[in-house]
């Protein structure tokens, strides 16, 4: 049984829930391995037509677990960080290449690498109170896969990735990050309803349309651009910038919550004016 996932089957829909609620479903190596393996099993199971990805507790996910980015990774320079960036990319590509329809159902927080996973899914259903963004840039950490510019207009992608600002679910809908916003509390039912509609379509037809659309984006350079971003991300994450040193120092001395508060406090007055 997986340590970080819970699984439920409803007819031909598999509901996979990230289950680390005590850390807002932060994505660690165990979760990556278990989710990758479970998706492989879902792909091989003809009784499963659609997979829904959710998060337990108060959030879909806060992103990659920052507590894993310690001396064993970020302080070893760009070479080791390239290996980490490649590992993150391989997981993103696993989500992208999953051959069956994959729906993200998000609530609470959908940040950093988790926001990118939701964008890499075929459809995204979200609640009214969900918050999206890639705030990791505010302590000098790179966007994990740089999928955002493929979904939203250029100016908006640059604004979000140059400021690290977060946005509301309604704004995410307006710019094309998500497909549907539903009332808080209705997420599971809405996601399951959408999944059952997709599951009613012939599996061959759904899978071939997904492949055809993905192939079009890959022809335009989506995967090669994501792979090139690995190098750029390694350069950022493997460099001890002033911002990253300060974030790490506070995190080690006072804990991650204190470091996140320091990160956000720098922008409070600027964004509230």
Secondary structure, DSSP 8 states (H G I E B T S, - for coil): --SSEEEEEETTEEEEEE--GGGTT-B-HHHHHHHHHHHHHHHH-TT--EEEEEE-TT-SB--B-GGG-STTTGGGHHHHHHHHHHHHHHHHHHHHH-SSEEEEEE-SEEETHHHHHHHHSSEEEEETT-EEE-GGGGGT---SS--GGGTS-HHHHHHHHHH--EEEHHHHHHHTS-SEEE-TT-HHHHHHHHHHHHHHS-HHHHHHHHHHHHHHHHHTTHHHHHHHHHHHHHHHHTS--HHHHHHHHHHHHH-HHHHHHHHHHHHHHHHH-
